[in-house]
């Protein structure tokens, strides 16, 4: 056996194999093995030549397939030749080395092993689809092998003498350049040149192929179909998809589930340009086959990358501009959509213009992908109002507005944000629909939700449950809370992520550091119409429903709301009188008593006299069943009733909450049961709240001015729909932020703080803050004086120009109303005679008519000619059928524009209504009668007749 002598791998003059003293038989074997090192390259070369010759035949009939070009195969052949060359070099070098160091048999075994490894790697690399990739990979393996062989074989320990080692260094470098670097450089340059020459051809071919697969741009509605109605809005649904293999699976899942609700002619899957030639070659045939099978595919001339989604949507909208539709709906292939519900909503909506609907976001900071564009391209610190990209609806005119923009269409990553940017400055405001969710959550009434790609088959479960009329979320494990939905019992509250949700306006950030919010100029909400049997039901038949009342539109000023949460035994005389004072000044008033303790027959005596009063029982279940909540925050608060009920201030807070909801949903007057009317507001259309001054210094941080003016909620009158009630309730009574131990935080403090921030826009919309003396002539610290004997009580009462006296029950409930006090005198002057067995006519003996030269800006004083307040004329006690007769000496008595006519009444309420509705008009010459006039009021019943004479003095101011 020969001993190793440490010869180098490469010598300046290599010995030929024939001089290695090998037998002829062994030499033949070695020669065959040596030639076999070239076999993978030879086979690959001829395969590429054959494939390039049959390229046109192979790709015929497949217009979408870009495939491998003729140039690709010949570039592959260059790498194939390089691989063969490097294979020959490494085989020759290793064979000489083994023959020198080992016996011939051992050398042949090593050579066979090398060939097996070489063929195995070559066979494995043939699985790669692209021929260039195959042979570049093979060359990479051979390059590594040659470098390793040079590194190890050239080590000094293989050299006998030191000068040989130093000589090897120079030879090593030259070998690398001559055998490895120069051939690699040459082939790489050829590859780059050929690849660049194909770029133009590739783009041209892709564009041409896209034109060939464009779908029919006309959506054909079958007019002969029984389901077709030319008056119904026609939708066009664009479903964003992609070239990914997983997207194909998602499209198929959609076709087998949610798209069963849609006619095929109303939707298209939207794909962009193939993201790469590889994707085109691999997935092109399947996309063509899918399109030919389902006829619901659309490929637009835009990038298919996620970062270019806006451009893809824009091109799809441009394609849609030639189609016939009324609403364009955009969604994505991983979004489950209740198309049955959405189409039903659009049908009920009808054909609208300037319509945009989705999950609305307001005052949001730009996302990471759009921040630079918003800062430099648009100079906007926050995004315009936009909707979620998972599902949104726009009307035809809005879509045309986007596609017809003449300016340069800059795009950001998210199409939904881009739509908002493009529409910025136009009068299109999106409608917030919290059912259009964009995350993986599940609520029973959702219109959409995003399904994770790994759970895409969940769509089938959702669809099956929905079709069966079952809980859509049945058998699903979603425990997250959908944004803008209540989170009671859910594991994840969206409010912890610095979000807040207005049920009308949409989602915004709770805190926006560095940005000052401007007050919204929209101060009234457009409430959803009541549809009995669909979204509404009666609470009191033909009077009060869950959403509105029969008086809420035209006669809203006749509605009076009061609350009672104490025991019936605590309902004292002053509370009965508070109700009577309503009817003395406005006999037509309809009183709703919101209570959890009083029976429905508690006020039967008043009902028997013709007055309208209804007891509405409330508890946790009824408030939830009637949907008496503003949004997710108050919904959670009501559902947590059991948690709050045992807190000391809960029922005060409940009253605060209920009054806000009643005024928002129904409108009318809310009053505490210790608010005593002196006279009715002179203007029936006036919407107002009272004011008072706080003596607590710490209240200055939220009061309206430096004098500590604040807004008590003891008496308010408004039409329905004021936004402030909803927004302040959602803030103060959100279960996420509610403070059960703060008595004042949910009443005067909450509404005063809100009005302070929005005062200008509220007052511009006729939100009236009355001067303190109108509703609160005495503060809560001084009101006790009105209950004490006072020799000047009658003068003080006559001098009051207030409409109401508020007793501040928390301060006076334990105090007795003493004889000779202002309140005692008021109760004697204005009394319906609850305990009387008969009746009598009550009225003043004198009345002063003030002639005002001009109308007041704020009509706080009584209307001239109306005998109101302490001058009221009314029937006291129980009365049957009576006749009302009025006579005037000089002037006129009018009911509206008509003159007074004597009337017959059948109840106390009806008699007082007639006595309350007329107005005295003085004679045209005020000097007639010496500035005096006389009114005679006569009430005639079967038992008796009573009359009063009122001396009228006409005074000019």
Buried (B, 14 or more C-beta within 10 A) or exposed (E): EEEEEBBBBBEEEEEEBEEBEBEEEBBEBBEEBBEBBBBBBBEBBEBBEEBBEEBEEEBEEBBBBBBBBEBBBBBBBBBBBBBBBBBBBBBBBBBBBBBBBBEBEEBBEBBEEBBEEBBEBBEEBBEBEBBBBBBBBBBEBBBEBBEEBBEEBBEEEBBEEEEBBEBBEEBBEEBBEEBBEEBBEEBBEBBEEBBEEBEEEBEEBBEEBBEEBEBEEEBEBEEEEEEEEEEBBBBBBBBBBBBBEEBBBBBBBBBEBBBEBBBEBBBBBBBBBBBEBBBBBBBBBEBBEBBEEBEBBBBBBBBBBEEBBBBBBBBBBBBBBEBEBBBBBBBBBBBBBBBBBBBEBBEEBEBBEBBBBBBBBBBBBBEEEBEEBBEEBBEBEBBBBBBBBBBBBBBBEBBBBBBEEEEEBEBBBBBBBBBBBBBBEEEBBBBBBBBBBBBBBBBEEBBBBBBEEEEBEBBBBBBBBBEEEEEBBBEBEBEBBBBBBBBBEBEEBBBEEEBBBBBBBBBBBBEBEEEEEEEEEEBBBEBEEBEEEEEBBEBBEEBBBBBBBBBBEEBBBBBBBBBBBBEEEEBEEBBBBBBBBBBBBBBBBBBBBBBBBBEBEBBEBBBEBBBBBBBBBBEBEBBBEBBBBBBBBBBBBBBBBEEBEEBEBBBBBBBBBBBBBBBBBBBBBBBBBBBBBBBBBBBEEBBBBBBBBBEEEEBBEBBBEEEBBBBBBBBBBBBBBBBBBBBBBBBBBBBBBBEBEBBBBBBBBBBBBBBBEBBEBBEEBEBBBBBBBBBBBBBBEEBBEBBBEBEEBBEBBEEBBBBBBBBBBEBBBEEEBEEEBBBBBBBEBBBBBBEEEEBBBBBBEEBEBEEEEEEEEEBBEBEBBBBBBBBBBBBBBBBEEBBBBBBBBBBBBBEEEEEBEEBEBEBBBBBBBBBBBBBBBBBEEBEBBEBEBBBEBBBBBEEEEBBBBBBBEBEEE
